[in-house]
Amino acid sequence: MTEQILPLWLDIFISAVVVLGALIALIGSSGLLRLKSYFERVHAPSIIATMATWCIMHATVIYFSVQEHTLAIHAILIAIFIAVTVPVTTIFLMRAALFRARRSGDKVPPSLSENSESRAQAAAVQSGADPD
């Protein structure tokens, strides 16, 4: 493959999208430091993995599609794989953390899957009333 020189406007656009993705990753990373509990902190990596990845993917697709004169599918496949796996992984991690917090006696909403009594307790917790 011989490397072509891209037009200046395309270079600027690709660079702006990459910088936007990097800024989103930086903001998400700062959320890991700033937020206090695990349940708050788990959302920051999700932002990084979705928004920042999609920005970098768009820049990669444009750059390699122009360079190779064909659609660069590899970056799209990587972004789709990340978009599918991140929410599933986040759900499993949150469920494990809730299970662990309940076992240690921390104050978390009760499970909704057990029975109608636990649903009433969850409704009381959400409304601010004493669940007991």
Salt bridges, closest charged atoms under 4 A:
none
